[in-house]
Amino acid sequence: MAMAGALAPAESWGADAVLSCPGTAVAGDQFTTEVTIDVAAPCTTDADCGVGWTCTLNNCTTALGAYVIQLSYDPTVVTVATVSGGNTMAFQGTPTVSTTCPTANSCQTKLTAFQTSSLTAPTGVVSVARVTFNAVAAATPASIGLAITSLFDPNGASICKLAGPQDCSAMGCGLSITPPSTTTTSTTTTTTTQAPTTTTTTPTPTTTTTTQAPTTTTTTPPPTTTTQAPTTTTTRPPTTTTTTRPPTTTTTTRPPTTTTTTSSSTTTTSVTLPNPGAPDCTAAFAVPDRLSPPNHGFVQVVVMGVTASGGAPVTITITGITQDESVDGPGAGQTCPDAVGVGTAVALVRAERSGGADGRVYHVSFRADDGHGGQCEGTVTVCVPLQRTDPACVDEGNLFDSTRPTCGGICGDVCNVMGTLESAFCVDEILPAAVDRRIASARKALKRAATTRREARANRLIARAAKLAGVASGLATKAETTGAISPPCAQSVEGALGNVESLAKQLLKGL
């Protein structure tokens, strides 16, 4: 019996995730599903919606900031072809994808994404991802499971609780995959036993029909998974890449407690007890936690998983970034610094590693603050593997400062200007093509200036980069006035490009 669309999930007070499928598909074809998360949970009071959110018309105003969900399926029936962002603007970027297959008949694909475009949206039913599957073989029903690992609001507070009024639910879907609609013919293969070939086998010509499902390679910046659908009656299990995340180290700092009761709290704590409202950093993790390919470009990394008592919002501040390889060692691309973002909420780390080592591990240290004196500190790690197929990096410790402001060798101070240029971006917003082109041209000029040994040529290239940065800054201002980009985005880009222009001019004076 065919099952069309998504199955109805049980009502949840936290959030409901639903995977919507078509009713039928044909073996050998592809079909697209959509994942939606409804964060407008039913409520009766504001307390049902979490700290900072209200109950309006019996629905919570909670906004979705990040999600980690998991799809489960039988790879002999369906396989994941591609994954893209959802229809909701804040989650239109491609999620981070990681697939593992414990057995030949069981695979799990984890999707992770976050948004920083708004602290109050999106709300209600949020379209977060679209997943295209290969229909490998006929099956009725073909079931695809969906589970929620974690959901966070834009402040980093967990939306789902283990039990009670804010638990969450998820429901996968089922569909009927039918055989291809073709005329029955005699198929000759090299793997089947056939009668001796004679002229009396059939009065019609022997027709050979080979149906091959598309071979699809899905590449994402963090994990890389290649799934090949079977082309014969023999099923080959897909290649499995497992990423091992090094343990998260945390240090919790709680302010001294007193017997003074403030107007914002109804709890009086003893000097001998810790602050029960302090954030918890023990479950923190980096998104993404794996960078590939090593193209020497900067990648945004955020800290997720920090929680506070009662779901109170917390503010994340990056306090330091270190790595276990030299900043300008052999095979590292002569680019530095390798990370920026200390003092902000987002770290930018460079996707590179030494060509002759065992992979690079970044250590991103942070502080979480609940705004009421409660703090915790921790460190999350990000792996840049030597090869895409390597399951993990070998962590040799936080030996080098990734944000070191000066580089050795021929790169020198020019690379420091390049590092500042890389911060000219907007989270979850696309810069106008004219701005992107000027930034790319400025980057190319600085790279050439860093490698030339002729001072006059270096001066001309640095001056060109400064001019391009100024033009790009002006175009960003114009884009803000026309509504092409938001004011915060424009201010961020203008600030970074202004610093590039200033640093380049200072460098010219010193040459």
Secondary structure, 3 states (H helix, E strand, C coil): CCCCCECCCCCCCCEEEEEECCCEEECCCEEEEEEEEECCCECCCHHHHCCCCCEECCEECCCCCEEEEEEEECCCCEEEEEEEECCCHHHCCCCEEEEEEEECCEEEEEEEEECCCCCCCCCCEEEEEEEEEEECCCEEEEEEEEEEEEEECCCCCECCCCCCCCCEEEECEEEEEECCCCCCCCCCCCCCCCCCCCCCCCCCCCCCCCCCCCCEEEECCCCEEEECCCCCCCCCCCCCCCCCCCCCEEEEECCCCCCCCCCCCCCCCCCCCCCCCCCECCCCEEECCECCCCCCCEEEEEEECCECHHHCCCEEEEEEEEECCCCCCCCCCCCCCCEECCCCCCEEEECCCCCCCCCEEEEEEEEEECCCCCEEEEEEEEEECCCCCCCCCCCCCCCEECCCCCCCCCCHHHHHHHHHHCCCCCCCCCCCHHHHHHHHHHHHHHHHHHHCCCHHHHHHHHHHHHHHHHHHHHHHHHHHHCCCCCHHHHHHHHHHHHHHHHHHHHHHHHC
